[in-house]
Structure formats: C-alpha cells, structure tokens
Amino acid sequence: MPLGSLRPSPLVEQATEHLREQITQGEWPVGTRLPGENALAKTLGVGRSTVREALRALAGAGLVRARQGSGVFVIATEPAEDWPARLRRAAITDVYEVRMIVETRAARIAAGRRTEEDVAALESALEARARAAAGSDAAFVDADIALHAAVVAAAGNPVLSDLFAEFAPALRGRLIDVVELLGLRGRDRNPGHDTHAALVAAIREGDGAAAEGILQAELEQTLTHLHTGR
C-alpha cells in the first residue's frame, strides 16, 4: 500500500496513523527495518521532526523499537493494550490488591510529609464523605475515593497521585455495584467513618505506622467483601 503524501494538519497524528497501517496490515512484518527518517519524511511529505514524533508514538504503542546505530525495527503488528484499558479489563480484586499496596505506603509517607494544607484537605474530604452519606451510593463512593485521593496527595509524590488517578475510574463503577448489591449501607449510611477519621488523625499527628495499619485493615476488609461477595 503506497504511503502517499499527507494533508497539512494534524501532521503527527496522520503520520502515526499511516505508519501504523503499514505495520498492522503487514506491509512491514516483524523484524523489518523501517526506512530512515529522511526517506519517510519525503514519502509522507512532512518534516523529519513530524516523522520522529510519529515513531515515538508507535514505540509507545509497542509496535517499533529503535536500535542504537541500526535504525527503527518493527517488533509487533498489533498495538499493546494501554494501561487504562488493562485496568478496565482486570478483575476488581486484582486492581484492589495493587491499590492496597500503593495506598498503604502512601499513607505512611503522608504522615511524615503532610503540610497544614494537606491536613485541611483531608479534614474537608472527611467531612464531605460524611455529608455524602445522606445521598446515593454513587455519591458516597465518589466522596470516599476523593478522601483516599487526598491521602495519596498528602504524600507529596506526583507519580503516586497519577497512579491513583489511573486506578480510580476502574474502581468507581465496580465499587458502586458492590455497595448496592451487598447492601453495605443498609444499616449504616456512613460505613467506615470512625476508621477514616482515625486515618486522618494519624496522618495529622505524623504517626506513619498507625496510618499505614489503619488503611491496611480498612482496605483488607473491603477486599474480603469483593472476594466473598458478602
């Protein structure tokens, strides 16, 4: 299939898509060395910088890999599944186990790094969770996740915050289903309030071991519900 020249905009997206098609349709099998940047730029009618960005995008999709001094080679004909898609497909218990590892450590770190602003945000999120107890299950789950996000944010590590943000959408819908199906708020509209209040207090007081232990116990209890369905 001829590559053909491209329309002026958006060049990087068009270049990426054209090159992706060449690979996924078998024009360049696995192991093939791609033409050089100059040749691709001339064929596509774009600049070398555009080709370079397109190749980076293809590398990010797991289709090509650059070899020092040798060029860029095709390593797969199907793009790798992205992280959000993998999380959506994963079992909720698997996602929750990884969440537990991330969050418990974040709580310990947060206790040592929290600022006055962090403590204020945690207390505000705790109050919002209590208010949300009067509303729907979805509103309550959203408020609960927001409190946990505030705990992670207090650790002061943006990578941890970004990682939690990736987990949140995968957790939200299925946690709402679990709360509704198991009737977890049937007798207590604000389950776990005392535990979450203790968590906030431990972080405020700088007790990392307590913060980690409280959150570990709380998340393990939820994981048990997920495993047993009761």
Secondary structure, DSSP 8 states (H G I E B T S, - for coil): -------STTHHHHHHHHHHHHHHTTSS-TT-B---HHHHHHHHTS-HHHHHHHHHHHHHTTSEEEETTTEEEE--SS----HHHHHHHS-HHHHHHHHHHHHHHHHHHHHHH--HHHHHHHHHHHHHHHHHTTS-HHHHHHHHHHHHHHHHHTTT-HHHHHHHHHHHHHHHHHHHHHHHHHTTTSS-SSTTHHHHHHHHHHHHTT-HHHHHHHHHHHHHHHHHHHHH--
